[in-house]
Amino acid sequence: MKKVNVDCRHFGAYVPCKPHKAEGVHSEGCKYYDKIDFKILIIKLDAVGDVLRTTSVLHGLKEKYTNTHITWLTRDDALPLFRNNRLVDTVLDFSKESFLRIQSETYDLVFNPDASANSAILASLTKAKVKKGFGYNERGYVYPFNKEAEKWFEMGLFDDIKKANKNTYQEIMNYMVGIRPSSYDIIFKLDEGGRAFAKAFAETHGVSRKNLLIGLNTGTGARWQNKKWPLQGYLGLIRMIR
């Protein structure tokens, strides 16, 4: 059998890789060979805003682990967030096929920052050398994999501990996964369609780059309806800003 670099980032399993299609190269002596030394699985399902905030860990993971391949498992409504995210190599949806895939592979690190049962069960079922965040005990409860996850776990259980917290979500996530707390930036890049919509919106409403723009997200997930700010609160804030 001809040599095949199955550990290459470009390896397509059952289809020719892009360098081969472009230049006809083969694995032997390939100048595009990009070996994967460290595989990471991130499980973050809910909600879209939190998924976006959690992308702040990607910079630090890429810095800490060399030649890294990152797979991210999330729900369908969050998939568009990763269209132009070059730090995530594979994005999986919340489906039966994805569950079979992650149980078939072995990872160097699995990170599940969500203490929900669904996420914790998935993290516990995966094969990994190191697991951080939260897992699911065989007796039927969620628990922290590592000491650094205990603070976030307690904040989810006790309101007074959560109210006393002074750290940002990004700081907590970086600490939990064990990377330097200096890489806080979330990753979100508009595609061509998004940029075209933004340009048309700005032109229609007379908005220029010189204007100070403040966006208000007035929605909330179904789980957090009791925490939703009433409309009058937003209107009052807008009057104060103006």
PyMOL commands that set and color helices and strands:
alter all, ss='L'
color gray80, all
select helices_A, chain A and resi 18-23+48-54+57-64+76-82+96-104+117-125+147-157+159-164+169-177+192-204+222-227+231-241
alter helices_A, ss='H'
color red, helices_A
select strands_A, chain A and resi 38-43+68-74+90-93+106-112+127-136+142-144
alter strands_A, ss='S'
color yellow, strands_A
deselect
rebuild
show_as cartoon
